[in-house]
Amino acid sequence: MFGLFKQKSAVGILQSKYEKLNSQSHRLSNNNHVESNKKNAEAIYFKIEMLQGN
């Protein structure tokens, strides 16, 4: 309840974006492997960006 208006940090935003891209990649892997690979590459890029602190 107290975290209702709390802003996410930059790392938190990137982490949620990474998780979202990873889930989309997993969902697409059943139907379209090309799109799945693109989403996976995006997810890896965001994970690297998050680890570098940019």
LINCORUR-V242550 format. One line per field, one symbol per residue. ss: DSSP state (2 for helix, 1 for strand, 0 for the rest). burial: # if it has 16 or more other ideal C-beta (glycine too) atoms within 10 Angstrom, else .. A space follows every 50 residues. Layout:
# LINCORUR-V242550
ss: ???
burial: ???
This chain:
# LINCORUR-V242550
ss: 00000000022222222222222222220000222222222222222222 2200
burial: .............#..##..##.##..#.......#..##.##..##..# ....
